[in-house]
Amino acid sequence: MEKKDRKYMTEQKQPVQYRIRAMIIEDYEQVKRLWMTIHGFGIRSIDDTREEIERFLKRNPTTSVVAVCGEKVVGAILCGSDGRQGCLYHVCVAKKYRRQGIGRQMVGYCMNALRRERINRVTLIAFTKNDVGNAFWRQIGWTCRQDCNYYQFVLNEENITKFVEYQEE
């Protein structure tokens, strides 16, 4: 067996046992730790505090989700709606748990929860430099809209986004 074949075989992932469930505020510390391991992930100084995530979860008690392996959170999505359309935020799966269907199942969970609330459309923002994320969304059938622009107006200048520069050892 050639060296490159051995390397490929050792890099194949064994299927993991995990469960998908609604996110609760008690998950916050593990979810935030997960966010901090995702290179390029944008964390907002106010919106992503425990207090603000708790407020978000109270507004959207059934739509946000975590993937749990044993007792460890390995994936998460913040999902909510304004009553007209849903939106996914902070979609992530820990690097070593990717490519096992966890992201797809979490997205399905969120979409089903939104359907139960009679929401007919879901949006998300994926940064243009997020090649992994953009490939994922295309692979599972999402459409990148070319016919509109995304605008924002910042109401609180103290709500700063910092990007994670995590490097695995």
N, CA and C of each residue as an Amber inpcrd file, in Angstrom:
protein
   507
   0.8490000  -1.1730000   0.0000000   0.0000000   0.0000000   0.0000000
   0.8970000   1.2390000   0.0000000   0.5940000   2.1960000  -0.8590000
   1.3900000   3.4170000  -0.9330000   1.1350000   4.2900000   0.2860000
   2.1240000   5.1480000   0.5670000   2.0270000   6.0330000   1.7200000
   0.7760000   6.9090000   1.6480000   0.4630000   7.4710000   0.4760000
  -0.7020000   8.3440000   0.3660000  -1.9990000   7.5850000   0.6430000
  -2.0620000   6.2860000   0.2930000  -3.2490000   5.4880000   0.5780000
  -3.4130000   5.2700000   2.0790000  -2.2940000   5.0110000   2.7820000
  -2.3550000   4.8470000   4.2350000  -2.8380000   6.1330000   4.8890000
  -2.3330000   7.2830000   4.4050000  -2.7360000   8.5580000   4.9680000
  -4.2380000   8.7510000   4.7800000  -4.7450000   8.4600000   3.5900000
  -6.1700000   8.6110000   3.3190000  -6.9690000   7.7270000   4.2690000
  -6.5320000   6.5070000   4.4630000  -7.2650000   5.5910000   5.3200000
  -7.2850000   6.0700000   6.7640000  -6.2090000   6.6460000   7.2560000
  -6.1960000   7.1120000   8.6360000  -7.0130000   8.3780000   8.8100000
  -7.2450000   9.1360000   7.7160000  -8.0200000  10.3630000   7.8280000
  -9.5170000  10.1240000   7.7000000  -9.9280000   8.9270000   7.3130000
 -11.3540000   8.6580000   7.2170000 -11.9590000   8.7000000   8.6130000
 -13.1330000   9.3080000   8.7140000 -13.7850000   9.4620000  10.0070000
 -14.7190000   8.2940000  10.2700000 -14.7100000   7.8490000  11.5040000
 -15.6480000   6.8360000  11.9240000 -16.9630000   7.5390000  12.2600000
 -18.0970000   6.9540000  11.9090000 -19.3830000   7.5760000  12.2530000
 -19.5000000   7.7630000  13.7660000 -20.0300000   8.8960000  14.1520000
 -20.1990000   9.1770000  15.5760000 -21.6770000   9.1140000  15.9290000
 -21.9310000   8.8140000  17.1830000 -23.2930000   8.8220000  17.6990000
 -23.5580000  10.2140000  18.2570000 -24.6160000  10.8390000  17.7870000
 -24.9600000  12.1710000  18.2710000 -26.4710000  12.3010000  18.2570000
 -26.9510000  13.2880000  18.9740000 -28.3760000  13.5830000  18.9270000
 -28.5640000  15.0650000  18.6740000 -29.6480000  15.3890000  18.0270000
 -30.0190000  16.7540000  17.6930000 -31.1700000  17.1320000  18.6200000
 -31.0640000  18.2940000  19.2540000 -32.1480000  18.7370000  20.1390000
 -32.1950000  20.2530000  20.1730000 -33.2800000  20.7680000  20.7320000
 -33.4370000  22.2130000  20.8760000 -32.3450000  22.7590000  21.7910000
 -31.8280000  23.9150000  21.4310000 -30.8330000  24.5830000  22.2650000
 -31.5410000  25.2090000  23.4700000 -30.8900000  25.1050000  24.6170000
 -31.3570000  25.7690000  25.8290000 -30.2200000  26.6300000  26.3490000
 -30.5470000  27.5790000  27.2030000 -29.5240000  28.5210000  27.6630000
 -28.3980000  27.8080000  28.4130000 -28.6860000  26.6760000  29.0140000
 -27.6370000  25.9200000  29.7090000 -26.5630000  25.4100000  28.7530000
 -26.8290000  25.4200000  27.4610000 -25.8390000  25.0240000  26.4600000
 -24.8580000  26.1490000  26.1380000 -25.1420000  27.3520000  26.5960000
 -24.3990000  28.5390000  26.1390000 -22.8830000  28.3940000  26.2650000
 -22.3760000  27.9910000  27.4090000 -20.9160000  27.9340000  27.5980000
 -20.2630000  26.9960000  26.5790000 -20.8550000  25.8280000  26.3700000
 -20.2900000  24.8970000  25.3910000 -20.4160000  25.4400000  23.9700000
 -21.5380000  26.0730000  23.6600000 -21.7270000  26.6360000  22.3240000
 -20.7030000  27.7400000  22.0920000 -20.5130000  28.6070000  23.0650000
 -19.5350000  29.6850000  22.8920000 -18.1230000  29.1050000  22.7240000
 -17.7900000  28.0810000  23.4990000 -16.4760000  27.4320000  23.3250000
 -16.3440000  26.8810000  21.9050000 -17.4160000  26.2810000  21.3830000
 -17.4060000  25.7700000  20.0030000 -17.1660000  26.9200000  19.0330000
 -17.9060000  28.0230000  19.1780000 -17.7050000  29.1770000  18.2960000
 -16.2480000  29.6040000  18.2750000 -15.6070000  29.5680000  19.4270000
 -14.2310000  30.0490000  19.5410000 -13.2260000  29.1190000  18.8630000
 -13.6570000  27.9460000  18.4390000 -12.7500000  27.0280000  17.7300000
 -12.8970000  27.1220000  16.2180000 -13.8460000  27.9090000  15.7410000
 -14.1240000  27.9810000  14.3090000 -13.3690000  29.1590000  13.7050000
 -12.3250000  28.8590000  12.9560000 -11.4940000  29.9140000  12.3470000
 -12.3540000  30.8180000  11.4530000 -12.2570000  32.1200000  11.6640000
 -12.9880000  33.0900000  10.8680000 -14.3980000  33.3690000  11.3490000
 -14.8010000  32.7340000  12.4330000 -16.1440000  32.9090000  12.9780000
 -16.2650000  34.3010000  13.5830000 -17.3500000  35.0140000  13.3010000
 -17.5630000  36.3660000  13.8200000 -18.3800000  36.3490000  15.0940000
 -17.7870000  36.8500000  16.1820000 -18.4580000  36.9170000  17.4810000
 -18.7410000  38.3870000  17.7960000 -20.0000000  38.7030000  18.0770000
 -20.3680000  40.0840000  18.4180000 -20.2600000  40.3070000  19.9250000
 -19.7040000  41.4560000  20.2850000 -19.4170000  41.7640000  21.6870000
 -20.6740000  41.8770000  22.5460000 -21.7990000  42.2400000  21.9840000
 -23.0500000  42.3450000  22.7480000 -24.0080000  41.2180000  22.3690000
 -24.2900000  41.0640000  21.0790000 -25.2940000  40.0940000  20.6350000
 -24.9940000  38.6640000  21.0510000 -23.7270000  38.3240000  21.2130000
 -23.3570000  36.9410000  21.5030000 -23.0360000  36.6870000  22.9730000
 -23.4210000  37.6280000  23.8410000 -23.2680000  37.3950000  25.2840000
 -24.3440000  36.4230000  25.7510000 -24.1250000  35.8370000  26.9000000
 -25.1120000  34.9080000  27.4610000 -26.4720000  35.5930000  27.6060000
 -26.4800000  36.8030000  28.0900000 -27.7330000  37.5360000  28.2930000
 -28.5080000  37.7050000  26.9800000 -27.8190000  38.0780000  25.9170000
 -28.4950000  38.2990000  24.6390000 -28.9050000  36.9930000  23.9680000
 -28.1000000  35.9460000  24.1250000 -28.5020000  34.6390000  23.5820000
 -29.7170000  34.1210000  24.3410000 -29.7570000  34.3410000  25.6390000
 -30.9310000  33.9350000  26.4120000 -32.1780000  34.6780000  25.9250000
 -32.0490000  35.9580000  25.6590000 -33.1680000  36.7490000  25.1400000
 -33.6220000  36.1990000  23.7750000 -32.6570000  35.8610000  22.9190000
 -32.9660000  35.2860000  21.6040000 -33.7040000  33.9590000  21.7520000
 -33.2210000  33.0990000  22.6460000 -33.8490000  31.7910000  22.8370000
 -35.2590000  31.9220000  23.4200000 -35.4870000  32.9140000  24.2540000
 -36.8360000  33.1290000  24.7860000 -37.7920000  33.5750000  23.6830000
 -37.2980000  34.3720000  22.7450000 -38.1250000  34.8050000  21.6020000
 -38.3690000  33.6540000  20.6310000 -37.4220000  32.7280000  20.5770000
 -37.4520000  31.6160000  19.6220000 -37.1700000  30.3030000  20.3630000
 -38.0940000  29.8630000  21.2010000 -37.7860000  28.7390000  22.1000000
 -37.6750000  27.3730000  21.4450000 -38.1600000  27.2010000  20.2270000
 -38.1910000  25.8610000  19.6320000 -37.3480000  25.7300000  18.3770000
 -36.7060000  26.7980000  17.9290000 -36.1020000  26.7740000  16.5990000
 -34.5850000  26.6430000  16.5800000 -33.8950000  27.0350000  17.6430000
 -32.4350000  26.8950000  17.6760000 -32.0810000  25.4740000  18.0870000
 -30.8760000  25.0320000  17.7160000 -30.5630000  23.6090000  17.8410000
 -29.1040000  23.3960000  18.2250000 -28.8550000  22.2760000  18.8840000
 -27.4870000  21.8060000  19.1180000 -27.3970000  20.3400000  18.7180000
 -26.1850000  19.9340000  18.3470000 -25.8670000  18.5280000  18.1360000
 -24.9670000  18.1330000  19.3000000 -25.3100000  17.0400000  19.9530000
 -24.5890000  16.6140000  21.1540000 -24.0610000  15.2070000  20.9570000
 -22.7700000  15.0350000  21.2200000 -22.1130000  13.7350000  21.1700000
 -21.7190000  13.4170000  22.6070000 -22.3680000  12.4250000  23.2090000
 -22.1870000  12.1980000  24.6420000 -22.7980000  13.3790000  25.3710000
 -21.9710000  14.1250000  26.0870000 -22.4250000  15.3400000  26.7660000
 -21.8380000  16.5890000  26.1250000 -21.1200000  16.4130000  25.0280000
 -20.4010000  17.5220000  24.3960000 -21.1800000  18.0990000  23.2200000
 -21.3490000  19.4210000  23.2050000 -21.9700000  20.0990000  22.0750000
 -20.9480000  20.1440000  20.9420000 -21.3050000  19.5620000  19.7900000
 -20.3950000  19.5100000  18.6410000 -20.9270000  20.2980000  17.4390000
 -22.1340000  20.8440000  17.5780000 -22.7110000  21.6520000  16.5150000
 -23.7960000  22.5330000  17.0880000 -24.0570000  23.6560000  16.4130000
 -25.0920000  24.5650000  16.9010000 -25.5820000  25.4680000  15.7770000
 -26.8420000  25.8700000  15.8870000 -27.4270000  26.8800000  15.0080000
 -28.3660000  27.7380000  15.8450000 -28.2010000  29.0460000  15.7550000
 -29.2020000  29.9600000  16.2780000 -30.2020000  30.1750000  15.1470000
 -31.4710000  29.9720000  15.4310000 -32.5050000  30.0930000  14.4090000
 -33.6970000  30.8170000  15.0060000 -34.1830000  31.8040000  14.2830000
 -35.3430000  32.5340000  14.7560000 -36.1430000  33.0670000  13.5930000
 -37.2460000  33.7110000  13.9240000 -38.0670000  34.3190000  12.8840000
 -38.6770000  35.6070000  13.3970000 -39.0980000  36.4260000  12.4430000
 -39.8210000  37.6480000  12.7750000 -41.3120000  37.4620000  12.5270000
 -41.7360000  36.2290000  12.3080000 -43.1240000  35.9280000  12.0060000
 -43.3960000  35.8580000  10.5140000 -42.4720000  36.3470000   9.7150000
 -42.6230000  36.3480000   8.2570000 -41.5880000  35.4490000   7.5910000
 -40.3440000  35.5640000   8.0420000 -39.2880000  34.7020000   7.5060000
 -38.3510000  34.2900000   8.6310000 -37.7120000  33.1330000   8.4300000
 -36.7550000  32.6420000   9.3960000 -35.3560000  33.0480000   8.9970000
 -34.4560000  32.9610000   9.9550000 -33.0540000  33.2590000   9.6800000
 -32.1690000  32.3450000  10.5150000 -31.1150000  31.8410000   9.8930000
 -30.1270000  31.0230000  10.5800000 -28.9010000  31.8780000  10.8760000
 -28.3930000  31.7520000  12.0800000 -27.2050000  32.4730000  12.5130000
 -26.2180000  31.4880000  13.1320000 -24.9610000  31.7900000  13.0070000
 -23.9010000  31.0450000  13.7020000 -24.0100000  29.5350000  13.5030000
 -24.1570000  29.1240000  12.2690000 -24.2220000  27.7010000  11.9330000
 -22.8100000  27.1290000  12.0210000 -22.6110000  26.1240000  12.8580000
 -21.2630000  25.5570000  12.9640000 -21.2890000  24.1190000  13.4590000
 -20.2810000  23.3870000  13.0180000 -20.0250000  22.0240000  13.4830000
 -18.5200000  21.9590000  13.7680000 -18.1600000  21.3820000  14.9000000
 -16.7460000  21.2200000  15.2390000 -16.0280000  20.5020000  14.0990000
 -14.8320000  20.9520000  13.8140000 -14.1040000  20.4670000  12.6360000
 -14.0150000  18.9430000  12.5620000 -13.7200000  18.2910000  13.6670000
 -13.5360000  16.8370000  13.6080000 -14.8460000  16.0660000  13.4700000
 -15.9880000  16.7540000  13.5630000 -17.2900000  16.1050000  13.4220000
 -17.9740000  16.4350000  12.0900000 -17.2880000  17.1640000  11.2330000
 -17.8800000  17.5540000   9.9540000 -17.9360000  16.3770000   8.9850000
 -18.7550000  16.5510000   7.9520000 -18.9170000  15.5920000   6.8600000
 -19.5290000  14.2690000   7.3400000 -20.3860000  14.3750000   8.3610000
 -21.0900000  13.1980000   8.8730000 -22.6030000  13.4210000   8.9100000
 -23.0530000  14.5010000   8.2840000 -24.4860000  14.7710000   8.2240000
 -25.0350000  15.5970000   9.3690000 -24.1800000  15.9950000  10.2960000
 -24.6510000  16.7500000  11.4620000 -25.2050000  18.1060000  11.0410000
 -24.4720000  18.8380000  10.2150000 -24.9400000  20.1490000   9.7640000
 -26.2610000  20.0440000   9.0300000 -26.3460000  19.0960000   8.1300000
 -27.5770000  18.8950000   7.3460000 -28.7580000  18.5830000   8.2730000
 -28.5370000  17.7170000   9.2650000 -29.6320000  17.3620000  10.1800000
 -30.0350000  18.5470000  11.0540000 -29.0670000  19.3480000  11.4790000
 -29.4150000  20.5300000  12.2790000 -30.2210000  21.5220000  11.4490000
 -29.8180000  21.7360000  10.2030000 -30.5660000  22.6410000   9.3200000
 -31.9880000  22.1140000   9.1350000 -32.1270000  20.8090000   8.9170000
 -33.4560000  20.2080000   8.7790000 -34.3080000  20.4090000  10.0200000
 -33.7000000  20.2550000  11.1890000 -34.4140000  20.4860000  12.4500000
 -34.9560000  21.9060000  12.4900000 -34.1030000  22.8740000  12.1780000
 -34.5170000  24.2850000  12.2050000 -35.6320000  24.5470000  11.1990000
 -35.4840000  24.0350000  10.0060000 -36.4900000  24.2730000   8.9690000
 -37.8320000  23.6540000   9.3430000 -37.8180000  22.4720000   9.9330000
 -39.0640000  21.8560000  10.3790000 -39.7040000  22.6540000  11.5040000
 -38.8900000  23.1650000  12.4270000 -39.4240000  23.9940000  13.5120000
 -40.0550000  25.2670000  12.9460000 -39.4310000  25.8580000  11.9450000
 -39.9900000  27.0600000  11.3160000 -41.2800000  26.7320000  10.5660000
 -41.3200000  25.5910000   9.8920000 -42.5500000  25.1800000   9.1860000
 -43.7200000  25.0620000  10.1660000 -43.4550000  24.5070000  11.3530000
 -44.5200000  24.3760000  12.3560000 -45.0510000  25.7490000  12.7730000
 -44.2260000  26.7700000  12.6370000 -44.6530000  28.1430000  12.9500000
 -45.2070000  28.8650000  11.7180000 -45.4060000  28.1140000  10.6280000
 -45.9610000  28.6240000   9.3670000 -45.0520000  29.6720000   8.7200000
 -43.7500000  29.4890000   8.8910000 -42.7600000  30.3270000   8.2140000
 -42.4470000  29.6500000   6.8810000 -42.4640000  30.4260000   5.8030000
 -42.3350000  29.8570000   4.4610000 -40.9940000  30.1120000   3.7830000
 -40.1180000  30.8960000   4.4100000 -38.8340000  31.2180000   3.7780000
 -37.7790000  31.3660000   4.8800000 -36.5690000  30.9360000   4.5670000
 -35.4580000  31.0170000   5.5200000 -34.2790000  31.6760000   4.8220000
 -33.6110000  32.5710000   5.5180000 -32.4250000  33.2280000   4.9760000
 -31.2400000  33.0000000   5.8980000 -30.0680000  33.2910000   5.3730000
 -28.8540000  33.2640000   6.1710000 -27.8160000  34.1240000   5.4690000
 -26.7880000  34.4540000   6.1980000 -25.6580000  35.1780000   5.6200000
 -24.4450000  34.2750000   5.7250000 -23.7640000  34.0810000   4.6130000
 -22.4850000  33.3610000   4.6030000 -21.4680000  34.3170000   4.0010000
 -20.4260000  34.6080000   4.7420000 -19.4060000  35.5110000   4.2330000
 -18.8130000  34.9600000   2.9390000 -18.5200000  35.8350000   2.0070000
 -18.0230000  35.4050000   0.6980000 -16.7090000  34.6360000   0.8100000
 -15.9180000  34.9090000   1.8300000 -14.6380000  34.2090000   1.9960000
 -14.7880000  32.8670000   2.7080000 -15.9980000  32.5150000   3.1100000
 -16.2540000  31.2640000   3.8180000 -16.5060000  30.1550000   2.7990000
 -15.4350000  29.6630000   2.2000000 -15.5490000  28.6500000   1.1480000
 -16.2160000  27.3650000   1.6380000 -15.8600000  26.9240000   2.8470000
 -16.4370000  25.6890000   3.3850000 -17.9410000  25.8550000   3.5700000
 -18.3410000  26.9570000   4.1870000 -19.7570000  27.2080000   4.4190000
 -20.5420000  27.3640000   3.1300000 -20.0050000  28.1270000   2.1890000
 -20.7070000  28.3390000   0.9230000 -20.8590000  27.0400000   0.1440000
 -19.8530000  26.1980000   0.1710000 -19.9490000  24.8940000  -0.4920000
 -21.0390000  24.0440000   0.1720000 -21.0950000  24.0760000   1.5110000
 -22.1180000  23.3320000   2.2490000 -23.5150000  23.7680000   1.8220000
 -23.7710000  25.0710000   1.8030000 -25.1130000  25.5690000   1.4650000
 -25.5030000  25.1920000   0.0450000 -24.5750000  25.2970000  -0.8760000
 -24.8790000  24.8990000  -2.2630000 -25.1750000  23.4010000  -2.3320000
 -24.3830000  22.6090000  -1.6180000 -24.5420000  21.1550000  -1.6540000
 -25.9120000  20.7150000  -1.1390000 -26.4630000  21.4300000  -0.1560000
 -27.7540000  20.9960000   0.3950000 -28.9320000  21.7440000  -0.2310000
 -28.6790000  22.4490000  -1.3410000 -29.7780000  22.9690000  -2.1360000
 -30.1850000  24.4090000  -1.9070000 -29.4040000  25.1570000  -1.1650000
 -29.7360000  26.5660000  -0.9570000 -29.3010000  27.3820000  -2.1690000
 -29.9710000  28.4930000  -2.3890000 -29.7070000  29.3660000  -3.5250000
 -29.0290000  30.6410000  -3.0550000 -27.9230000  30.9840000  -3.6940000
 -27.2570000  32.2530000  -3.4270000 -27.9150000  33.3070000  -4.3180000
 -28.5690000  34.2570000  -3.7060000 -29.2970000  35.2710000  -4.4810000
 -28.3270000  36.2820000  -5.0790000 -28.5330000  36.5550000  -6.3400000
 -27.7190000  37.5410000  -7.0510000 -28.5300000  38.8000000  -7.3570000
 -29.8060000  38.7770000  -7.0010000 -30.7140000  39.8540000  -7.3970000
 -30.9760000  40.8950000  -6.3150000 -30.2470000  40.8250000  -5.2120000
 -30.4890000  41.8090000  -4.1610000 -29.1820000  42.1190000  -3.4380000
 -29.1940000  43.2140000  -2.7210000 -28.0580000  43.6170000  -1.8940000
 -28.4570000  43.4990000  -0.4360000 -27.5040000  43.2360000   0.3990000
 -27.7310000  43.1390000   1.8350000 -27.2460000  44.4400000   2.4680000
 -28.1060000  45.1050000   3.1970000 -27.7510000  46.3550000   3.8640000
 -27.9270000  46.2020000   5.3610000 -27.1810000  47.0020000   6.0980000
 -27.3790000  47.0640000   7.5400000 -27.1220000  48.4870000   8.0170000
 -27.7150000  48.8220000   9.1230000 -27.4680000  50.1010000   9.7720000
 -27.1760000  49.7830000  11.2250000 -26.0140000  50.1270000  11.7170000
 -25.5940000  49.7910000  13.0680000 -26.2160000  50.7810000  14.0540000
 -27.0060000  50.2600000  14.9850000 -27.6350000  51.0900000  16.0040000
 -26.7890000  51.2230000  17.2570000 -25.8560000  50.3030000  17.4610000
 -25.0220000  50.3280000  18.6570000 -23.5780000  50.0710000  18.2420000
 -22.7890000  51.1250000  18.1940000 -21.3880000  51.0240000  17.7640000
 -20.5310000  50.1690000  18.7000000 -21.0170000  49.9070000  19.9160000
 -20.2650000  49.0860000  20.8700000 -20.3950000  47.5920000  20.5740000
 -21.3220000  47.2260000  19.6980000 -21.5560000  45.8230000  19.3480000
 -20.5820000  45.4310000  18.2380000 -19.3520000  45.1810000  18.6290000
 -18.2470000  44.9600000  17.6990000 -18.1360000  43.4800000  17.3480000
 -17.8790000  43.1990000  16.0730000 -17.6300000  41.8250000  15.6420000
 -16.1300000  41.5720000  15.6410000 -15.7140000  40.5140000  16.3320000
 -14.3230000  40.0610000  16.3040000 -14.3250000  38.6880000  15.6690000
 -13.3510000  38.4460000  14.8060000 -13.2640000  37.1700000  14.1190000
 -12.2720000  36.2610000  14.8240000 -12.6670000  35.0270000  15.0210000
 -11.8380000  34.0350000  15.6870000 -10.6710000  33.6690000  14.7920000
  -9.4840000  33.6480000  15.3830000  -8.2770000  33.2630000  14.6400000
  -7.7120000  31.9740000  15.2310000  -8.5920000  31.0530000  15.5160000
  -8.2210000  29.7840000  16.1320000  -7.3480000  28.9650000  15.1960000
  -6.2920000  28.4260000  15.7390000  -5.4130000  27.5260000  14.9810000
  -5.2750000  26.2390000  15.7950000  -5.5950000  25.1420000  15.1840000
  -5.4540000  23.8610000  15.8870000  -3.9830000  23.5280000  16.0520000
  -3.6760000  22.9120000  17.1990000  -2.2850000  22.4880000  17.4320000
  -1.9430000  21.2870000  16.6290000
